[in-house]
Amino acid sequence: MPTNLLFTSWYTGLGGGETDLLSLAAELDPQRYTPHLLLPREGQLGARWRQLGYPVHQTHWRGASTFFVPQIWTRFPVVQRIADLIDQHQIALVHSNYHTLPMAYAAARKRSIPIMWTVHGWWFKPKFWQRQFFRQIDAQIARSMSIRDGFLGQPPFLPVEQLPVIYSGVDTARFHPDADALLLRETLQIAPETPVIAMIARFQKVKGHHVFQEMAREVAQVFPDAVFLVAGEEVFGVAADTRYRQMILQNAEQDPLLRDRLRYIGFRDDIEHVYAAADVVVCASEFESYGKANIEAMACGKPVVSTNQGGPGETIADGDTGYLVPADDAPALARRVVELLANPDERRRLGENGRLRAETMFSAAATATKYSAIFEALLR
């Protein structure tokens, strides 16, 4: 009989971390594990989890902030509800996200089962009153060396070997170079020969939509027929993100150079077709803890031009699978994009190398294998 695992997520939309969680669940051996998911409310993540054929549970709780006090948060009523869920479904191990961790930790301790979590954000820097709490977690994983180093601080409050790095994997069968490159172009009425530059990112200032717009203006002066596609939405209901989205869309509508060239196509379930339609994929983020879209683009055989802050420096081989440029440098992004649009052989070379790198280092299957080894060690 498969072992029941409980994953928790306070977020219910489909950002990078949630997509990552889905990829992991999809690749786990169903003969060995049944992954359950606990959410505070309904949303896209729960719907997609059910499509995998796995159980979803709901109970309301308030997500912990980065200033949480463990001695207080571990006493909240939701702790008992999670403990009851562990009993009811014979959960053997809990994997928590950050915002549920203090409550999930207390519930797992109540039932004497292992608790682990994955660090997705460089901004999760433990305060001095939280460090002992994190030292007590059974297993902790970082999504990149950049995330690990940011979380541990200097000097590190934990030995580095106690926070191993497991890169987030992508489904290399879904994201592959043979996807229909014309499908989305036909839907959007973009000619096959039209240069297309794509960015996949939710609306948040750190994602650099404003930098992408500046880059698009420069590229459009060299390639006036170019089309710029942006896929993504404001997924977490944060007021600042909503305001940023409104500003970005308004800027594009009022700019005569961008109005007919820059298209915001929203959230896409078929994101692989956005990559397939693109000639070049751009990441304009001020900082990326990891940069899942870059890996997906490489898996699709597309060259990537990305800012070099955080995770992209670990995942993109500069000059071999794409190009890295400084953050907040729209002219540098534009120069590299123009070079690639003018050189199809170079696009092909970088794309082929990117596909090989994604298959070798960043596949979801490889990620699941590494997680399974940790699960087994904890269960023993």
VORODO-817457 format. One record per residue (C-alpha): residue number from 1; x, y, z. Coordinates in steps of 0.1 Angstrom, whole numbers, plus 2048, in hexadecimal, padded with zeros to 3 digits. Layout:
R    nr     X     Y     Z
R   NUM     X     Y     Z
...
//
This chain:
R    nr     X     Y     Z
R     1   800   800   800
R     2   80E   823   7F7
R     3   81B   839   813
R     4   806   858   819
R     5   819   879   817
R     6   809   89B   820
R     7   814   8BA   80D
R     8   808   8DC   819
R     9   806   8FD   806
R    10   7F7   91D   812
R    11   7F7   92A   7EE
R    12   7DB   91D   7D8
R    13   7E4   92D   7B7
R    14   7FE   920   79E
R    15   81E   933   7A3
R    16   840   923   79F
R    17   841   912   7C1
R    18   81E   903   7BB
R    19   827   8F7   798
R    20   846   8E8   7A7
R    21   831   8D5   7C1
R    22   81B   8C7   7A6
R    23   838   8BB   792
R    24   846   8A9   7B0
R    25   825   898   7B8
R    26   821   88D   794
R    27   843   87C   793
R    28   841   86A   7B4
R    29   83C   844   7B1
R    30   817   83E   7B7
R    31   81E   81A   7C2
R    32   834   828   7DE
R    33   823   849   7E8
R    34   800   85A   7E9
R    35   806   87F   7EB
R    36   7EA   892   7FE
R    37   7E7   8B8   7FC
R    38   7DB   8CF   817
R    39   7CF   8F2   80D
R    40   7BD   90F   81F
R    41   7A4   914   802
R    42   79B   909   7DF
R    43   7B0   914   7C2
R    44   7C3   90A   7A3
R    45   7DD   8F6   7B6
R    46   7C3   8DF   7C6
R    47   7B1   8DB   7A4
R    48   7D1   8D0   793
R    49   7DA   8B9   7B0
R    50   7B9   8A7   7AD
R    51   7C0   8A3   787
R    52   7DE   88E   792
R    53   7C6   877   7A4
R    54   7D1   881   7C7
R    55   7BD   88D   7E6
R    56   7B9   8B1   7EF
R    57   7AF   8BD   812
R    58   7A5   8DF   81E
R    59   7A5   8F1   840
R    60   7A9   916   846
R    61   7C9   924   855
R    62   7DC   945   854
R    63   7FE   942   843
R    64   81C   949   859
R    65   82F   969   851
R    66   855   96B   851
R    67   853   979   874
R    68   840   95B   883
R    69   848   952   8A7
R    70   84A   92B   8A9
R    71   83E   929   8CD
R    72   81D   93B   8C3
R    73   816   92D   8A0
R    74   81B   909   8AB
R    75   7FD   90D   8C3
R    76   7E3   918   8A9
R    77   7C3   903   8A6
R    78   7CC   8F9   883
R    79   7E8   8E3   892
R    80   7CE   8CB   8A0
R    81   7BB   8CB   880
R    82   7DA   8C1   86D
R    83   7E2   8A7   887
R    84   7BF   898   883
R    85   7C4   897   85D
R    86   7E5   884   863
R    87   7D2   86B   878
R    88   7B4   868   860
R    89   7C9   861   841
R    90   7E6   84F   851
R    91   7FF   869   846
R    92   823   85D   84A
R    93   836   87D   841
R    94   82E   8A2   83D
R    95   83E   8B9   824
R    96   835   8DD   82C
R    97   839   8FF   81B
R    98   847   91C   82E
R    99   826   92D   837
R   100   818   90D   847
R   101   838   900   856
R   102   834   909   87B
R   103   811   8FA   87D
R   104   81A   8DB   867
R   105   839   8D6   87D
R   106   825   8D6   89D
R   107   80B   8BE   88E
R   108   826   8A6   882
R   109   837   8A7   8A4
R   110   815   89F   8B4
R   111   813   87F   89F
R   112   838   877   8A0
R   113   83D   877   87A
R   114   858   889   866
R   115   854   8AD   85A
R   116   868   8BD   83D
R   117   865   8DB   827
R   118   874   8EB   808
R   119   882   90E   808
R   120   876   920   7E8
R   121   87E   944   7F1
R   122   89F   957   7F8
R   123   88B   96F   80E
R   124   884   954   828
R   125   8A0   95F   83F
R   126   899   951   862
R   127   899   96A   87E
R   128   8AE   963   89D
R   129   88F   957   8B0
R   130   887   93E   894
R   131   8A8   92D   88F
R   132   8A5   912   8AA
R   133   883   909   89B
R   134   892   904   878
R   135   8AE   8EF   888
R   136   894   8D6   894
R   137   884   8CF   871
R   138   88B   8AC   866
R   139   895   8B5   843
R   140   898   8D5   82F
R   141   89E   8D9   80A
R   142   8A9   8F8   7F7
R   143   89E   8FE   7D3
R   144   8C0   90E   7C9
R   145   8E1   917   7D8
R   146   8D6   93C   7D7
R   147   8B8   933   7EC
R   148   8CD   91E   804
R   149   8E7   939   809
R   150   8CC   954   80F
R   151   8B9   93E   827
R   152   8D7   934   83C
R   153   8E6   956   83E
R   154   90A   95F   845
R   155   917   94F   85A
R   156   8FE   932   854
R   157   8E9   929   872
R   158   8E8   905   865
R   159   903   8EF   856
R   160   900   8F2   830
R   161   8FE   8CC   82C
R   162   8DD   8CD   840
R   163   8CD   8E1   824
R   164   8D4   8CE   804
R   165   8CA   8DD   7E2
R   166   8B2   8CA   7CC
R   167   8A9   8DE   7AD
R   168   885   8E0   7A3
R   169   87E   8C9   785
R   170   868   8CD   767
R   171   854   8B3   754
R   172   86B   8AE   736
R   173   850   89A   724
R   174   838   8B8   726
R   175   852   8D2   720
R   176   865   8C7   701
R   177   872   8D5   6E0
R   178   858   8C3   6CA
R   179   839   8D6   6D7
R   180   824   8E6   6BB
R   181   835   908   6B5
R   182   818   915   6A0
R   183   7FB   90C   6B7
R   184   7FC   92B   6CC
R   185   808   941   6B0
R   186   7E9   937   69C
R   187   7D2   93E   6B9
R   188   7E2   961   6BE
R   189   7E4   967   699
R   190   80A   96A   699
R   191   81B   960   678
R   192   834   943   678
R   193   851   95A   66E
R   194   84A   975   688
R   195   864   978   6A4
R   196   855   970   6C5
R   197   864   978   6E7
R   198   853   969   706
R   199   853   96E   72B
R   200   841   958   744
R   201   83C   969   766
R   202   821   973   77E
R   203   81B   998   784
R   204   833   9A2   7A0
R   205   84C   9BE   79F
R   206   869   9A6   7A5
R   207   860   994   785
R   208   86B   9B3   770
R   209   84D   9B8   759
R   210   858   9DD   757
R   211   87B   9D2   74D
R   212   86C   9BB   732
R   213   858   9D8   724
R   214   878   9EE   722
R   215   889   9D1   710
R   216   86C   9CC   6F8
R   217   86E   9F1   6EE
R   218   893   9ED   6E4
R   219   88E   9CC   6D2
R   220   870   9D9   6BF
R   221   886   9F5   6B0
R   222   89D   9DA   6A0
R   223   882   9C0   699
R   224   862   9D5   694
R   225   84D   9B6   68B
R   226   856   9A4   6AC
R   227   83A   999   6C4
R   228   83F   997   6EA
R   229   82A   97F   6FD
R   230   826   97F   723
R   231   815   962   734
R   232   80B   964   759
R   233   7F4   974   771
R   234   7F3   983   794
R   235   7EC   963   7A6
R   236   7EF   96A   7CC
R   237   7D6   986   7D0
R   238   7F0   99F   7DE
R   239   7E5   9C3   7DA
R   240   807   9CF   7D0
R   241   809   9B5   7B5
R   242   7E6   9BF   7A8
R   243   7F1   9E4   7A6
R   244   811   9DA   794
R   245   7FD   9C6   77B
R   246   7E6   9E3   774
R   247   804   9FA   76F
R   248   816   9E2   757
R   249   7F6   9DD   742
R   250   7EF   A02   741
R   251   813   A0A   736
R   252   811   9F1   71A
R   253   7EF   9FE   70E
R   254   7FB   A22   70E
R   255   81D   A1C   6FC
R   256   818   A1E   6D6
R   257   837   A08   6D1
R   258   82A   9EC   6E7
R   259   805   9EE   6E3
R   260   803   9D7   6C5
R   261   822   9C3   6CC
R   262   820   9B9   6F1
R   263   805   9A0   6FA
R   264   7FB   996   71D
R   265   7EB   974   71A
R   266   7E4   96C   73E
R   267   7E7   94B   750
R   268   7EC   92D   739
R   269   7E6   909   740
R   270   7F8   901   720
R   271   818   915   729
R   272   82D   8FC   714
R   273   81D   90B   6F5
R   274   828   92E   6FF
R   275   84C   921   700
R   276   846   90F   6DF
R   277   83A   92F   6CE
R   278   858   943   6DA
R   279   87A   949   6C9
R   280   889   956   6E9
R   281   87E   954   70D
R   282   887   971   725
R   283   888   972   74A
R   284   88A   997   755
R   285   887   991   77B
R   286   899   9A7   794
R   287   8A0   987   7A7
R   288   897   962   7A2
R   289   89A   94A   7BE
R   290   89A   92E   7A4
R   291   889   938   783
R   292   874   91A   779
R   293   86A   92B   758
R   294   88E   92A   74D
R   295   890   905   752
R   296   86F   8FF   740
R   297   87B   914   722
R   298   89C   900   721
R   299   888   8E0   722
R   300   875   8ED   704
R   301   895   8F3   6F1
R   302   892   919   6F3
R   303   8AF   931   6F9
R   304   8AB   946   719
R   305   8B6   969   720
R   306   8B4   96F   746
R   307   8C0   986   760
R   308   8DB   978   776
R   309   8CE   97C   799
R   310   8CA   95C   7AE
R   311   8BF   93B   79F
R   312   8C5   942   77A
R   313   8EA   944   77F
R   314   8E8   91F   78A
R   315   8D1   912   770
R   316   8DA   925   750
R   317   8FC   91E   741
R   318   906   940   734
R   319   90E   93F   70F
R   320   905   91A   70D
R   321   8E0   918   714
R   322   8D8   93D   715
R   323   8E5   95E   721
R   324   8E7   96E   743
R   325   8E6   994   747
R   326   8E5   9AC   765
R   327   8C4   9B2   776
R   328   8B1   9D2   76E
R   329   8C5   9D5   74D
R   330   8AB   9D7   731
R   331   8C5   9E1   717
R   332   8DA   9C2   71F
R   333   8BB   9AC   71C
R   334   8B3   9BD   6FB
R   335   8D6   9B8   6EC
R   336   8D5   993   6F3
R   337   8B2   98F   6E5
R   338   8BB   9A2   6C6
R   339   8DA   98C   6C1
R   340   8C5   96C   6C4
R   341   8AA   978   6AD
R   342   8C4   980   693
R   343   8D5   95E   696
R   344   8BE   93F   693
R   345   8DC   927   694
R   346   8E6   935   6B6
R   347   8C2   932   6C2
R   348   8C2   90E   6B7
R   349   8E4   907   6C8
R   350   8DA   916   6E9
R   351   8B8   904   6E8
R   352   8C7   8E2   6E1
R   353   8E0   8E7   6FE
R   354   8C4   8F3   714
R   355   8AF   8D4   70E
R   356   8CC   8BE   716
R   357   8D4   8D1   736
R   358   8AF   8D0   741
R   359   8AD   8AA   73B
R   360   8CE   8A4   74D
R   361   8CB   8BB   76B
R   362   8A7   8C8   76F
R   363   88E   8AD   768
R   364   871   8A7   77F
R   365   878   882   780
R   366   89B   889   78D
R   367   88D   8A1   7A7
R   368   873   887   7B3
R   369   88E   86C   7B6
R   370   8A2   883   7CD
R   371   884   88B   7E2
R   372   87A   867   7E4
R   373   89C   85F   7F3
R   374   896   879   80E
R   375   873   86C   815
R   376   880   848   819
R   377   89C   854   831
R   378   883   866   846
R   379   86A   84A   846
R   380   884   832   851
//
